[in-house]
Amino acid sequence: MIPPVSRADTAPKVARDWVKILAQYRDPHHGRSAFELAVSLVPFLAIWAAAWWLLAYAPVVSVLLALINGGFLVRLFIIQHDCGHGGFFRNRHVSDWTGRILGVLTLTPYNVWRRTHSLHHSAAGNLDKRGIGDVHTLTVTEYRALSPWGRFHYRLYRHPLVLFGLGPTYLFLLQNRLPLGLTDRATYWFSAMGTNFFIILFLALVGWLGGWQPLALVFFPTVLVAASAGVWLFYVQHQFEETHWDQEPDWQLHDAALHGSSHYDLPPVLRWMSGNIGVHHVHHLYSRIPFYRLTEVLRDYPELANAQRLTIRESLGCVKLHLWDEKQRRLLSFKAQSEIYGPA
């Protein structure tokens, strides 16, 4: 008797061939989407309310709850993210308005973010199209050509305290207030200013009802934890040693998507909080797949489950990677590039 052929056995070997296969997972289930939104938003609001109420009795507990709530804010951002890709509800208007409302909670103007994120997807791994929606990364050659001040500036930017501390704070609290890079279109100004208006309205209401404490001990801790966690996730999804970068003539969209994005294999709780965004190589191959269906792909195709797999322990080493070496085709640390090519 001939054994049946499994899906894994028929998996393609060329990156672009995955697109047709992954298309079967793209349709969202409206009931499931509504459920995922509810189990993310309701606990977020409930924890926010509980933390606020506890300020009068146990402010330390309030802060701890706010920090935990950062995880739910990350999950809400992932839902906003899926709305931007048109993969959360089949009705685009419903997806867009869900994303816009969530953008007030995540401090992220929906239309602005959707456009910059689209640019990221269309140019990820392209050395000639860096600059919008990515982590600034120089090649070894570019770094060594910089002045001492330029190298110091780049080293400062890539320092963990800046990348995962000051950087996320600046990005979500300040940079997102303007449609930087898209200032030539009224649509993006309306998106940014409309989001800003409702954020200010919300903060003014909270301040009026509760004074400075809910803002300082609930709002800001929640936002800062979510911002840092979000930037960390985005970082390790593309900044791992054997990622994929090419100059324009050699760059190919699907190869960059599959080989330039990691599978960040997180424990179940963190996987749930992060909305399976760690299955990033599949997401880049087919961005319209709802986050709750990404695990179906890994279940059906072990080849993808094992590709670019990165554990938490392994991901910590990515912090030391700073420069793309076009000769060795891998990311290097500042120390490694100096050892290989000599002092800059």
N, C-alpha and C positions, 0 to 999 in steps of 0.2 A: 504494500500500500504506500502511495506517495504522500508524504506529510504535506499539510497545507502550507502555502507560502505566507509568512507573516508580513505585516507592514514594514517591519524593520528590514526584512530581507529585500524588499523592493525599494528601499530608500535610495534616492539619487546621490551621486557623488559630486555633482556640480552644484554650486550654490544657487544659481538662478533656477535650477529645476525644482527647488523646494517651494517656490512661490505657488505653483499650481496645486501642489499637495496641501499646503497650508491654507489655501483658500477655503477648504471645506470647514475650517474652524472659525471663520470670520463672523458668522451671524450671531448676534447676541440673543439671549433669551430674555424677553422683557420682564418676566416674573423674577428671574434670577438677578437681573440688573437692579430692579427696584429693591429686592431683598438686600443686595450688597450695599446699596446706598443707605438703606435704613439701618443696617447693623454697623455702619460706619458713622453716620451722622447723629443718630439718637444717643449712643454712648458718649460721643464727643460733647454734645450739648449737656448731657446729664452730668458728666465729670466736671465740665466747666461750672455748672450750677452748684455742684457739691463743693468744689474747691472754693468758690466765692462764699458760700454759706459758712464754711469752716474757718474762714479768715478771722471771725470773731472769737473762735474758741481754740483753734490749733493752726496758726499760720504756717508752721513747718509742714504739716500734713497737706495743706493747700498747695504749697509749692511742689511737694512730691506728686500730688495728683496732677498738677499742671505739667510736670515733666513726663509723666506716663501718657497724658493726653496728647503729647507731641506725636506719639505713634499713630493715634487716630487721625491727626491732622495730615500726616504723611499719607495715610490710606485715602483720605478725601482728596488729596492732591493727585493720587493715582487715578481716581475716578474722573477728576477734572481732565487729567492727561488722556484717558481713554475717550472722553467726550470730544476732545480736540482732534483725535484721530477718526472720529465718526464711528467708533466701535463699541459704544456703550448702550445706546438706544438706536433702533433702526431709523426713527424719525430724527432727521438732522436738527430740526428746530428744537425738539425736546433736549437733545444732546447739548446743543449750543447754550440754551438757557440754563440747563443744569450746570454746565461748566462756568457760565458767567456768575451765577449765584455762589458757587463754591469758590470762585476766584476772590470773593470778598473775604472769605475765611482764610484762604491760603495767601492772601496779600499779592495775588498774581493776576494782572489784567488778562482776561481770557483770550481775546483776539490777538493781543500783542504776543503772548506766550505761544499761542497756536502757530503763528507765522514763524517766529524764531525757531521753534521746535521743528517745524516742517523743514526749515533750512538745514537744521542739524541732521535730520534724517536723509536729506537729499545730498549731503556732502560729507557725511561721517567718514573719516579715514582719508579724505582728500587733502593733501598737503597744500594745494593751491587755493583752497576755499576754507581756510581756518578763520575764526574770528567772531562768529555769531552762534550762540547756543552750544558752546563747547568749553572745555578747560584749555586755556592757553598752553600750547605745547610747542617747544622749539626743537629743531633738529640739532644734532651735535655741531654740524657745520655752522648753522645760524648762531648758536650760542657762542662758539669760539670766535666768531667774527664781531661780537659785541665789544663795546668799550668796557672797562672795569666797572663803571657805574651801571651800564646796561646789564652786565652779568649779576651785579649785586641786586638790582631791581627784580630780575627774573628769579633769583634765588629766594628773595623775600616773598614774592608772589607764590612760589611753590612750597613755602614753609607750611607745615601742618596747621600751625596756629592761625595762619592767614587763610589757607584754603578751606579749613573746616570750622573756623571760629569767626574771625573778622569778616571773611569773605561772604559767607551765607547771611550774616547780619546785614552787611551792606547791600547785598543783592535783594533781599526780600523787604527790608525796611526802607531803603533809599532808591536803589537803581530801578526797581519795578514801578516806581511812581511816575516815571517818564518812559515813553516808547522809544528808548534809545536804539538807533539803527533803523528806525521806521518812522522818523519824524516827518516824512514827506507825504504821508497819507492821513486824511482826517479820521478814517475808520479807527486807526490805532490810537489817535489822541482821544477820541470818544471812549474807547475801551479803557485806557489808562485813567482818564479823568473821571469817568463814571465809577470805576472801581474805587478810586481814591475818595470820591464823594461819600460812598456808602461805608467805607472803612472809617473815615472821619466821623460820620454820623454815629456809627456803632461805638467808637471809642468815646465820643462826647457823651453818649447816653450812659455808658458804663461809668465814666467819671462822674457824671451828675448823680447817678444813683448810689455809687459806692465809693467815690473818692479815688485816691491814687492807688490804694492797695490792690483792688482787682486787676488794675492795669500792670502794676509792677510785679505782683506775686502770682498772677494767674495768666494774664494775656502774654506778657513777654517771655516767661519761661517756656510756655507751650510753643510759641512761634519759633524761638531760638533753637529748641531741641529739634523740631520738625525741619527747620532750615538746614541745620548741620547734618542731620541724618539724610536729608534729601540730596545734599551736595556730595556726601560720602558715597551714597548709592550710585549717583551719576558718575562719580570719579572712578570707582572700581569696575564699573561696567565697560569702560573704555581704556583705562590707564593700567593695564596689566602688561607683563613683560613681553609676551608674544602676541601683542595686538597687531593691527593691520593698518598701515599707512602707505600711500603711494602718491606720486606726482600725477597730475592730470592725464597724461597720455596712457599711463598704465593702470589708472584707477578704474575699478569696476564696482558698481553699486552693490550687487549682491554678494560679491566676495568680501567687500568691506563690512557689510551687514553681518554676515555669518562669522567671519574670522576676526573682525575688529570689535566684537561685543562679547562679553563674558556670560557664562551661566553662573551667577552668584548663588551657590547652593546654601541657602540659609536654613536654620532650624525652623520647624513648623510655625511657631508663634511669630517670629520675625518675618517669615515668608508671608503670613497672613497680613501682618501690619503693613508690609511694603507692597501688598497687592501683586505678588509674583513678579515684580519688576526685575527681579534678579534673572529671570528667564529672558535676558535681554537680547541674546542673539536671535531667538525666535521672533521676538517683538520687532527687531529691526528688519528681519526678512519679510514679515507681514504685520504691519503696524495696526491693522484694523481688528486683529484678534482681541476680544475682550480679555481683560487680565485673568478672569476666573476660568478661562478656557486654555490658558497656556500650559497648565499641568496636563491637560488631555494630550497635547502634542508630545510632551516628554514621555507620557505613559505609552503612547502608540509608537514612538520612534526613539528607542534608547540611544541611537547614534547621536541625536541632538542632546539628549540628557547628559551625555558624557563629553560633549564638545565644549572646549574652553571652560571646563568646570573649575570653579574657584571657591574654596572653603573660607570661612571667616579667618582662620589662622593664616592661610595663604594670602588673603587679601591685605593683611596688615603690612606685608612686605611691599605692597604697591606704593605705599607712602614714600619709599626711598627711590622711586623711579621718576626721572625728571626730563630726560632727553631722548628723542627718537634717533637711533643710529641707522641711517639709510643703508650702510654697508652690511651690518650684521642683522638688520631688520628686526630689531627689538628695542625696547625701552631700556635705558641705562640710568644709573645714578650719576650724580655729579662726580663722585669718587671714581666710579668705574670708567667713565669717559676720560678722566685725567690719567688713570693708570694705563689705558689702552693707547691714547693719543698724545699723552704728555700734558704738562700744565698749559692752560689756555693763555 
